[in-house]
Amino acid sequence: MLFELRQYRIKDGKRNEWVKLMEEEIIPFQTSKGVVVIGSFIAEQEPDLYVWIRRFDSEEERQRIYKAVYESDEWVNVIKPKTDLLLDRSRIAVTRLEPTSKSVIH
């Protein structure tokens, strides 16, 4: 089991639009391709921060799902152009995590 902690910085004043896009389009689309979304968060004291956590059973599954999501016509032609209007892509941070033996999330 592996996890991704994904931290995005949203363009000024666009966080509500971003959350709506995530909840109405991105998360449903990605879950339809096999992504397991553990959580989706906004930061109370950082109005431009959005964080989400995704889980994969293995590296092989992660690679297969990445291909299904990010190489699809829907992502390339419909969803990604919308993300480009809202995200500061230069400040995206993705951290891969493995749970320790005492973690309640596995």
Contacts in CASP RR format, 6 or more apart in sequence:
PFRMAT RR
TARGET T0000
AUTHOR 0000-0000-0000
METHOD contacts of the structure
MODEL  1
MLFELRQYRIKDGKRNEWVKLMEEEIIPFQTSKGVVVIGSFIAEQEPDLY
VWIRRFDSEEERQRIYKAVYESDEWVNVIKPKTDLLLDRSRIAVTRLEPT
SKSVIH
1 55 0 8 1.000
1 56 0 8 1.000
1 57 0 8 1.000
1 58 0 8 1.000
1 98 0 8 1.000
1 99 0 8 1.000
1 106 0 8 1.000
2 55 0 8 1.000
2 56 0 8 1.000
2 58 0 8 1.000
2 59 0 8 1.000
2 62 0 8 1.000
2 96 0 8 1.000
2 97 0 8 1.000
2 98 0 8 1.000
3 38 0 8 1.000
3 53 0 8 1.000
3 54 0 8 1.000
3 55 0 8 1.000
3 56 0 8 1.000
3 96 0 8 1.000
3 97 0 8 1.000
3 98 0 8 1.000
3 99 0 8 1.000
3 105 0 8 1.000
4 53 0 8 1.000
4 54 0 8 1.000
4 56 0 8 1.000
4 94 0 8 1.000
4 95 0 8 1.000
4 96 0 8 1.000
4 97 0 8 1.000
5 51 0 8 1.000
5 53 0 8 1.000
5 94 0 8 1.000
5 95 0 8 1.000
5 96 0 8 1.000
5 97 0 8 1.000
6 51 0 8 1.000
6 52 0 8 1.000
6 53 0 8 1.000
6 54 0 8 1.000
6 92 0 8 1.000
6 93 0 8 1.000
6 94 0 8 1.000
6 95 0 8 1.000
7 49 0 8 1.000
7 50 0 8 1.000
7 51 0 8 1.000
7 92 0 8 1.000
7 93 0 8 1.000
7 94 0 8 1.000
7 95 0 8 1.000
8 18 0 8 1.000
8 49 0 8 1.000
8 50 0 8 1.000
8 51 0 8 1.000
8 87 0 8 1.000
8 88 0 8 1.000
8 91 0 8 1.000
8 92 0 8 1.000
9 48 0 8 1.000
9 49 0 8 1.000
9 50 0 8 1.000
9 87 0 8 1.000
9 88 0 8 1.000
9 91 0 8 1.000
9 92 0 8 1.000
10 18 0 8 1.000
10 48 0 8 1.000
10 49 0 8 1.000
10 50 0 8 1.000
10 86 0 8 1.000
10 87 0 8 1.000
10 88 0 8 1.000
11 48 0 8 1.000
11 85 0 8 1.000
11 86 0 8 1.000
11 87 0 8 1.000
11 88 0 8 1.000
12 48 0 8 1.000
13 47 0 8 1.000
13 48 0 8 1.000
14 85 0 8 1.000
14 86 0 8 1.000
15 42 0 8 1.000
15 47 0 8 1.000
15 48 0 8 1.000
15 50 0 8 1.000
17 86 0 8 1.000
18 50 0 8 1.000
18 86 0 8 1.000
18 87 0 8 1.000
19 40 0 8 1.000
19 42 0 8 1.000
19 50 0 8 1.000
21 82 0 8 1.000
21 83 0 8 1.000
21 86 0 8 1.000
22 40 0 8 1.000
22 50 0 8 1.000
22 52 0 8 1.000
23 40 0 8 1.000
25 79 0 8 1.000
25 82 0 8 1.000
26 79 0 8 1.000
26 83 0 8 1.000
27 37 0 8 1.000
27 40 0 8 1.000
27 52 0 8 1.000
29 69 0 8 1.000
29 74 0 8 1.000
29 75 0 8 1.000
29 79 0 8 1.000
30 37 0 8 1.000
30 54 0 8 1.000
30 65 0 8 1.000
30 69 0 8 1.000
31 37 0 8 1.000
33 65 0 8 1.000
33 68 0 8 1.000
33 69 0 8 1.000
33 72 0 8 1.000
34 65 0 8 1.000
34 68 0 8 1.000
35 54 0 8 1.000
35 56 0 8 1.000
35 65 0 8 1.000
35 69 0 8 1.000
36 54 0 8 1.000
36 55 0 8 1.000
36 56 0 8 1.000
37 52 0 8 1.000
37 53 0 8 1.000
37 54 0 8 1.000
37 55 0 8 1.000
38 52 0 8 1.000
38 53 0 8 1.000
38 54 0 8 1.000
38 55 0 8 1.000
38 105 0 8 1.000
39 52 0 8 1.000
39 53 0 8 1.000
40 50 0 8 1.000
40 51 0 8 1.000
40 52 0 8 1.000
41 50 0 8 1.000
41 51 0 8 1.000
41 52 0 8 1.000
42 49 0 8 1.000
42 50 0 8 1.000
42 51 0 8 1.000
43 49 0 8 1.000
43 50 0 8 1.000
43 51 0 8 1.000
48 88 0 8 1.000
55 105 0 8 1.000
56 62 0 8 1.000
56 65 0 8 1.000
69 75 0 8 1.000
70 76 0 8 1.000
99 105 0 8 1.000
99 106 0 8 1.000
END
